[in-house]
Amino acid sequence: MTGVCIGYTKVNFLMSMYIELIMREEIKHFLEIEQAETSNMRNGYYQRTLDTQYGRIEGLLVPRDRNGEFQTQLFAPYQRHTGWLEEAIIKMYQSGMSTREIGKFIERILGNAYSPATISRITDVVKEDIEKWRHRPLHKRYSVLYLDGLYVKLRRDTVEKEVIYVVLGVNEEGYREILDFFVGGQESAYGWQEILQQLYNRGVKEVLLGVFDGLPGLEEAFQAVYPKADVQRCVVHKVRNTLSRVRKKDQFEVAEDLKLIYRSPNKEIALEMFRQFESKWSSKYPREVQSWVNELDVLLTFMDYPSSIRSVIYTTNAIERTIKEIRKRLKPMNSLSSLEAAEKVVYLTIQDFNEKWAGRKLRGFAEAHEALQRMFEERYN
């Protein structure tokens, strides 16, 4: 441990020498330019402290001029640490560390305390980014919108579970992007409709397909905003719900029979497979089979789309990995201290996904491009 401290002391000494050397060259260059028009000159030094990734530099000698006009480009006038610290704090916050945990970690590294309030102020720069991001222009056309949400513990006087709504879009070229998210309240069809209306107002005018689970009223809310779009109920959720109501000894066989339906090569064969499923299981599980009868249209919508994308549009799996990662980042925090705290973590997580997806198309959409373009023209031209 002593060796590490000595090593850091040496590094800090060298850092101090280099920084002071650069600043002396800076003021020399500054005054050479100034001297042509003014009698300005050096006026000694002032001391300051600067935190770096190598530790704290005490008594750094910063040169000054008589007119008080010189400013080094190495750091801002009132900056007490280099930009690495803000970046490190934001990264730690994004990973799910609380402001208190980050403060203790920084204290161990730099030897001085950073309060949770200070950490929170540093991460507040993300609030400005969120505001800009929520007003960015969106594409006019999206082949698919995936809707899904998750519940988190949020403090508002007391701690209660509230929903985070997430919308993932696949544009007409096949690129994925989280379009928006909203934190707060209990999940409802009305809440989703408000979010979709905001997307419409921001430029998302033409949508072919909405993919989501069976929340009551969500289909009507979606089509209130996008009446020309199709609806695909998540088949995976439907299968899970069905199997949870089937006796354990029958679960494997029922699951295999359902696979024959949604993995059929076309809609005609899928309907034939369903008739066989209905005939086989209606007497033993009448309610479960009837629920499929009632929702069959929205469960097999994906069959009307190009075969290359069917495996990614019959389920909300495309968005569920994002939901899983958001939950993972939030879990260490136990409960979120405020709405703003939740928004900052969710936004930072979403940006990781959007950056990763920006350079690659979702599987199958390149092959389906021409067919999807025809569908857009038929519905919206």
KADAUR-V748535 format. One record per helix or strand of 3 or more residues. SS is the DSSP state (a for helix, b for strand). FROM is the first residue (numbers start at 0). LEN is the number of residues. If there is no record, write none. Layout:
[[SS	FROM	LEN] [SS	FROM	LEN]]
This chain:
[[a	1	33] [b	41	11] [b	54	11] [a	82	12] [a	98	12] [a	115	8] [a	124	9] [b	140	15] [b	158	13] [b	174	9] [a	188	13] [b	205	7] [a	217	8] [b	229	4] [a	234	10] [a	247	15] [a	266	15] [a	285	14] [a	300	4] [a	306	7] [a	316	15] [a	338	19] [a	364	16]]
